């Protein structure tokens, strides 16, 4: 049985919030999933010249920006977490062309 992780915003928003508040979730895999999705979205969008995060911004600040954005999007909790991550990072750090 190969169970896929829950990638919905509702689940990962809780995990990311716990990460920021110093509450380790039951499984550290979920913490890695939270951070990994944020960094993966960022890497892909940076390659496409859409998101440009300054070099001095640490992972905690990235997670905070995502968490704050998601808090303003209660109707999108069943969407894929990566979609909201993109929107959050793009809103905060769009590349200037």
Secondary structure in CASP SS format (residue, H / E / C, confidence):
PFRMAT SS
TARGET T0000
AUTHOR 0000-0000-0000
METHOD secondary structure of the structure
MODEL  1
X C 1.00
X C 1.00
X C 1.00
X C 1.00
X C 1.00
X C 1.00
X C 1.00
X E 1.00
X H 1.00
X H 1.00
X H 1.00
X H 1.00
X H 1.00
X H 1.00
X H 1.00
X H 1.00
X H 1.00
X H 1.00
X H 1.00
X H 1.00
X C 1.00
X C 1.00
X C 1.00
X C 1.00
X C 1.00
X C 1.00
X C 1.00
X H 1.00
X H 1.00
X H 1.00
X H 1.00
X H 1.00
X H 1.00
X H 1.00
X H 1.00
X H 1.00
X H 1.00
X H 1.00
X H 1.00
X H 1.00
X H 1.00
X H 1.00
X H 1.00
X H 1.00
X H 1.00
X H 1.00
X H 1.00
X C 1.00
X C 1.00
X C 1.00
X E 1.00
X C 1.00
X C 1.00
X C 1.00
X C 1.00
X C 1.00
X C 1.00
X C 1.00
X H 1.00
X H 1.00
X H 1.00
X H 1.00
X H 1.00
X H 1.00
X H 1.00
X H 1.00
X H 1.00
X H 1.00
X H 1.00
X H 1.00
X H 1.00
X C 1.00
X C 1.00
X H 1.00
X H 1.00
X H 1.00
X C 1.00
X C 1.00
X C 1.00
X E 1.00
X H 1.00
X H 1.00
X H 1.00
X H 1.00
X H 1.00
X H 1.00
X H 1.00
X H 1.00
X H 1.00
X H 1.00
X H 1.00
X H 1.00
X C 1.00
X E 1.00
X C 1.00
X C 1.00
X C 1.00
END
